[in-house]
Amino acid sequence: MISAAETLALLPFPDIDPVAISIGPVDIRWYGLGYVVSILLGWWYARRIVATPRLWANDKPAMTALDLDDFLLWAAIGIVAGGRIGFILFYDLPLYLADPALMLQIWKGGMSFHGGITGTAIAMILFARKRGIGMWSLFDIVSTVCVTGLFLVRIANFINGELWGKISFLPWAVIFPGEMFPRHPSQLYEAGLEGLLTGLVLAWLVFRRGALKRPGLVAGVFVSLYAACRIGVEFVREPDAQLGYLLDGWLTMGMLLSLPMLLLGLWAIWRANRAAMHRA
């Protein structure tokens, strides 16, 4: 049982309606708004980056603002399609095979970040080839700006009272709706680590260290940092109910999907630095 003193020390769950706006029969949720706002903010941020020649090798941006404008639709399709397909494949395939109509109901089950980043990567590769622009430079820009999405969507997860952490009696633990015991607000951990902290590191690399002059470096740092943060948070995050733990009560699907990302990110950093040495 929780004592009265422990109850007072816990953080109350904010009374925020998951529905941000209702227009007649249509409900617009914070979760959906998080995706829309993050895409628009990312687009604005990316345009600022390509409009700053000093950030690029020989003061020549790898693409134009028009390229980014045209890529916006490609990115949106990659995020939504990849995120949904990833969730279906990685987290609850039997359910969706039994009732395929659920696949289009993105408000039921949600999205997978690992699927979303895969879908966006495919969109970036196809778009870069179509436009004849540097693929790694496009990866770098998208990596720099996508942290807004990680931050906002994790905040929306918290508002929805979903994807919470394990039971905890730390002072900042939260009793989520329908739960008897306080839990780690793991959504906020992820918002702070994967979104805010990673975003600050990437901005420092881009604006202070000239990292865009080494194509692939920023993308590698982003992928590595995200994977490391996600793996760390998974230790205090409740695994998905339909999956549980995959190995000996500690390995989760989030960890399993993040491990290849970590290796890929480290390889991208090595590749970018090696290529820069050869050009010097």
C-alpha positions in Angstrom: 0.0 0.0 0.0 1.0 3.6 -0.6 1.3 5.8 2.5 -0.3 9.2 2.7 3.1 10.9 2.7 4.2 8.9 -0.4 0.9 9.9 -2.1 1.5 13.6 -1.5 5.1 13.3 -2.8 3.9 11.9 -6.1 3.3 14.0 -9.2 -0.4 14.3 -10.1 -1.4 13.3 -13.6 -2.3 16.5 -15.5 -6.0 16.8 -16.3 -5.5 17.3 -20.1 -8.1 16.0 -22.6 -6.3 13.9 -25.2 -8.7 15.6 -27.7 -7.2 19.0 -28.4 -10.0 20.4 -30.7 -13.4 19.1 -31.6 -15.0 20.4 -34.8 -18.4 18.8 -35.1 -18.0 15.0 -35.2 -14.3 15.4 -35.9 -11.8 15.1 -32.9 -8.3 16.4 -33.4 -6.0 14.8 -30.9 -2.8 16.1 -29.4 -1.1 13.0 -30.8 -2.0 13.9 -34.4 -1.2 17.5 -33.8 2.2 16.5 -32.6 3.0 14.9 -35.9 1.7 17.8 -38.0 3.4 20.6 -35.9 6.7 18.7 -35.8 6.7 18.3 -39.6 6.0 22.0 -40.1 8.6 23.0 -37.5 11.1 20.6 -39.0 10.5 22.1 -42.4 11.0 25.7 -41.1 14.2 24.6 -39.3 15.6 22.9 -42.3 15.0 25.9 -44.5 17.1 28.0 -42.0 19.9 25.5 -42.3 20.1 25.5 -46.1 19.8 29.3 -46.0 23.1 29.5 -44.0 26.0 28.9 -46.4 28.7 29.0 -43.8 27.4 25.7 -42.4 28.3 23.9 -45.6 31.6 22.9 -47.3 32.8 25.7 -49.6 29.8 27.8 -48.3 27.6 25.9 -50.8 24.4 24.2 -49.4 23.9 20.7 -50.6 20.3 21.5 -51.6 17.9 24.4 -52.1 14.8 25.6 -50.1 12.7 24.5 -53.0 14.1 20.9 -52.6 13.0 21.0 -49.0 9.6 22.3 -49.9 9.1 19.4 -52.4 10.5 16.9 -49.9 7.9 17.8 -47.3 5.2 15.6 -48.8 7.7 12.7 -49.2 8.7 13.0 -45.6 5.0 13.1 -44.4 4.2 9.9 -46.3 7.4 8.2 -45.2 6.7 9.0 -41.5 3.0 8.0 -41.5 3.3 5.0 -43.7 6.5 3.7 -42.2 5.4 4.4 -38.7 2.1 2.5 -39.1 3.6 -0.4 -41.0 6.3 -0.7 -38.5 3.9 -0.9 -35.6 1.8 -3.5 -37.4 4.9 -5.7 -38.2 6.8 -5.3 -35.0 4.2 -5.0 -32.3 0.9 -6.7 -33.0 0.9 -8.5 -36.4 -1.6 -11.3 -35.5 -4.2 -8.7 -34.4 -4.0 -6.9 -37.8 -4.0 -10.0 -39.8 -7.2 -11.1 -38.1 -8.8 -7.7 -38.8 -7.1 -5.9 -41.6 -9.5 -2.9 -41.3 -7.6 -1.9 -38.1 -4.5 -1.2 -40.1 -5.9 2.2 -41.3 -7.2 3.1 -37.8 -3.9 4.8 -36.7 -5.6 6.0 -33.5 -5.8 2.4 -32.4 -2.3 1.0 -31.6 -0.4 4.0 -32.8 2.9 4.3 -34.7 6.4 2.9 -34.4 9.4 5.2 -34.4 11.6 2.6 -35.9 9.1 2.1 -38.7 8.8 5.8 -39.1 12.5 6.4 -39.5 12.8 3.5 -41.9 10.0 4.9 -44.0 11.6 8.3 -43.9 15.0 6.9 -44.9 13.5 5.2 -47.9 11.8 8.5 -48.9 15.1 10.3 -48.5 17.0 7.9 -50.7 14.4 8.0 -53.4 14.1 11.8 -53.3 17.9 12.4 -53.3 18.3 10.1 -56.3 15.4 11.8 -58.2 16.8 15.3 -57.5 20.5 14.5 -57.8 21.4 15.8 -54.4 23.7 14.4 -51.7 21.9 11.6 -49.9 24.0 11.9 -46.7 23.5 15.6 -46.6 19.7 15.1 -46.7 20.1 12.5 -44.0 21.9 15.1 -41.9 19.3 17.8 -42.3 16.4 15.5 -41.5 18.2 14.1 -38.5 18.8 17.6 -37.2 15.2 18.7 -37.4 13.3 15.5 -36.6 14.0 15.8 -32.9 11.0 18.2 -32.7 8.8 15.3 -33.6 10.4 13.0 -31.0 9.8 15.7 -28.3 6.2 16.6 -29.2 4.9 13.1 -29.8 6.3 11.8 -26.5 4.6 14.7 -24.8 1.4 13.6 -26.5 2.0 10.0 -25.3 2.1 11.4 -21.8 -1.1 13.3 -22.3 -2.7 10.2 -23.6 -1.6 8.2 -20.5 0.1 5.6 -22.6 3.5 3.9 -22.9 4.2 4.5 -19.3 7.1 3.1 -17.2 7.4 0.5 -14.5 6.1 0.9 -11.0 8.2 3.5 -9.1 8.0 5.4 -5.8 10.5 8.1 -6.8 9.3 11.7 -6.0 8.5 12.3 -9.7 6.5 9.1 -10.2 3.0 9.5 -11.6 -0.2 7.6 -11.0 -1.7 7.3 -14.5 -5.5 7.1 -15.0 -6.8 3.6 -14.2 -3.6 2.6 -12.4 -3.3 1.9 -8.7 0.5 2.4 -8.3 2.8 5.2 -9.4 5.0 4.7 -12.4 8.0 6.2 -14.1 6.8 8.9 -16.6 9.0 7.2 -19.2 7.3 9.3 -22.0 8.8 12.4 -20.4 12.2 10.7 -20.1 12.2 10.0 -23.8 11.0 13.5 -24.6 13.9 15.0 -22.7 16.6 12.6 -23.9 15.6 11.6 -27.4 14.1 15.0 -28.2 15.5 17.9 -26.2 19.0 16.6 -25.3 19.7 15.0 -28.7 18.4 18.2 -30.4 20.7 20.4 -28.5 23.7 18.1 -29.3 22.9 18.1 -33.0 22.4 21.9 -33.1 25.8 22.4 -31.4 27.4 20.1 -34.0 25.7 21.9 -36.9 26.1 25.5 -35.8 29.3 25.4 -33.7 31.3 22.5 -35.1 30.6 22.6 -38.8 29.4 19.0 -38.8 27.5 19.4 -42.1 30.8 19.7 -43.9 31.2 16.0 -43.2 28.2 14.4 -44.8 26.7 11.7 -42.7 28.3 12.7 -39.4 25.1 14.4 -38.0 23.0 11.5 -39.1 25.3 9.1 -37.4 25.3 11.0 -34.2 21.5 11.3 -34.2 21.0 7.6 -34.8 23.5 6.6 -32.2 22.2 9.0 -29.6 18.6 8.0 -30.2 19.4 4.3 -29.9 21.4 4.7 -26.7 18.7 6.8 -25.1 15.9 4.5 -26.1 17.8 1.4 -24.9 18.4 3.2 -21.5 14.8 4.2 -21.1 13.5 0.7 -22.0 14.9 -0.5 -18.7 12.3 1.5 -16.8 9.6 1.4 -19.4 6.7 -1.1 -19.3 7.0 -3.4 -22.3 4.0 -3.6 -24.7 1.4 -5.9 -23.1 0.9 -8.0 -26.2 4.7 -8.7 -26.4 6.1 -8.5 -22.9 9.8 -9.3 -22.5 11.6 -11.1 -25.3 14.4 -12.6 -23.2 14.9 -13.4 -19.5 12.7 -10.6 -18.3 14.8 -7.7 -19.6 15.0 -7.5 -23.4 12.2 -5.6 -25.1 11.2 -5.0 -28.7 12.4 -1.4 -28.3 15.9 -2.6 -27.3 16.0 -5.2 -30.1 15.1 -2.6 -32.8 17.5 0.0 -31.4 20.6 -2.2 -31.2 21.1 -2.3 -35.1 20.4 1.5 -35.1 23.3 2.0 -32.6 25.7 0.0 -34.8 24.5 1.7 -38.0 25.0 5.1 -36.4 28.5 4.4 -35.2 29.3 3.1 -38.7 28.0 6.3 -40.2 30.1 8.4 -37.9 33.2 6.4 -38.8 32.4 6.6 -42.6 31.9 10.4 -42.4 35.2 11.0 -40.6 37.1 8.6 -42.9 35.7 10.3 -46.0 36.7 13.7 -44.6 40.3 12.5 -44.0 40.5 11.3 -47.6 39.3 14.7 -48.9 41.8 16.6 -46.7 
